[in-house]
Every structure is written in structure tokens, then in C-alpha cells.
């Protein structure tokens, strides 16, 4: 497990109660508040991957056949952008640019929950989720994307309530 480091042993009981209720953002929040530098360091090393797994490589190969390739991901690692070739990578803070690129048909990838290449952009903690749930520009851009794009969710459990809420709202505008 990512946070079994000695630097986080003292917050184990608080984390255990959050883990038992599957409050993972709460666990990450406790760890981040306990030792921000160690937390970010462990996230960066835990999310790094030195080689692309074969199945993932095959998946990326299939993705590259889609024209134009317009991707959204909540994954923070850099595997997707390393695997699909040249695409404009857009961080969540610039999601309105992603909308413009999509409308132009320019291949692009939006990193909705940040990227390990910019560790402070990651969305893992309770505070991180609160910030994006209240970011009107971000939510408006996502709603716009859902209104004009077909979105396919792969390997995603729809546990991010703000995404489910946006999709439910969009059902009122067109069939889902």
C-alpha cells in the first residue's frame, strides 16, 4: 500500500476508520495534512511506471485508430499520453481549452484529476474534491463536453459523485 511508510504510522487509526467506510479522499487528506512533502513524494513514486504493460499498450494501439482522438481521464499517471502518440494534453485548470480543441477536431487529452508531471494538480484529498465540485468553470466545461460528445467510461466505477450529478443533469437535456 502506498502509505505504509513509517512517516504515516501515527495516523493509522484515523485512516483505518476512513478505510472501513471507503472514504479514500479522507484517507488521502489525513496523509497530506500529516506530511505534505512525504505525501506528494509517495504519490509521485507510487504512480510512476517505467514500462507500459502489454495489455495497456494494446489498448492504446486501438485508441490511436480513433480520429480525432479526444480523451478525458481521471488517471493521474502519464501512461495514456505516453501511449497514444501526439495529442495536446490539457490540465483541468484549462478545461475550456479542451472544449475548443474538441470542437476543432484536434486530438487532445484532458487530465481531469491532474497529472504526476504536476504533482500539486492531483485530485485525491477531500479538499481537492471540494475544490473541483465548487469550480464553476470546470463544471461548466465538463457539462459542455457531456452535451456534445459521446463519452465512454472504461475501468471507471462512477464513484466521483460530481460526474454522476453532471451526467444526471444532462439526461434532462438529451438521452443518455
DAQUIFEN-V713110 format. One record per residue. SS is DSSP state (H for helix, E for strand, - for the rest). OMEGA is omega in whole degrees, -180 to 180 (NA if undefined). Layout:
# DAQUIFEN-V713110
ss->{SS:SS}
omega->{OMEGA:OMEGA}
This chain:
# DAQUIFEN-V713110
ss->{-:-:-:-:-:H:H:H:H:H:H:H:H:H:H:H:H:H:H:H:-:-:-:H:H:H:H:H:H:H:H:H:H:H:-:H:H:H:H:H:H:H:H:H:H:H:-:-:-:-:-:-:-:H:H:H:H:H:H:H:H:H:H:-:-:-:-:-:-:E:E:E:E:-:-:-:-:-:H:H:H:H:H:-:-:-:-:E:E:E:E:H:H:H:H:H:H:H:H:H:H:H:H:H:-:-:-:E:E:E:E:-:-:-:E:-:-:E:H:H:H:-:-:-:-:H:H:H:H:H:H:H:H:-:-:H:H:H:H:H:H:H:H:H:H:H:H:H:-:-:-:-:-:-:-:-:-:-:-:-:H:H:H:H:H:H:H:H:H:H:H:-:-:-:-:-}
omega->{-174:-172:176:180:178:180:-178:-178:-174:179:-177:-179:179:179:-179:-180:177:179:-178:177:-180:176:-176:175:177:177:180:179:179:-179:-179:180:-178:-178:-174:-178:179:178:-179:178:180:176:-179:-179:-180:-178:180:-180:-176:177:-178:-180:-176:-179:179:178:178:177:180:178:177:179:-178:179:-180:-180:-14:-180:-179:-173:169:176:171:177:-177:180:-177:-176:-176:-179:175:-171:-171:179:-174:173:173:178:-176:177:-176:180:-178:-174:177:175:177:179:-180:179:178:-179:177:-178:180:178:-177:-179:176:179:-173:-179:176:-174:178:177:174:-167:180:-179:-173:177:179:-173:176:179:178:180:177:-180:-178:178:-179:179:-175:179:179:-178:178:178:178:179:177:178:180:-177:-177:-179:167:-177:177:179:178:176:-174:-176:-178:177:177:-173:-179:178:179:179:178:178:179:178:-179:178:179:-177:178:-178:-178:NA}
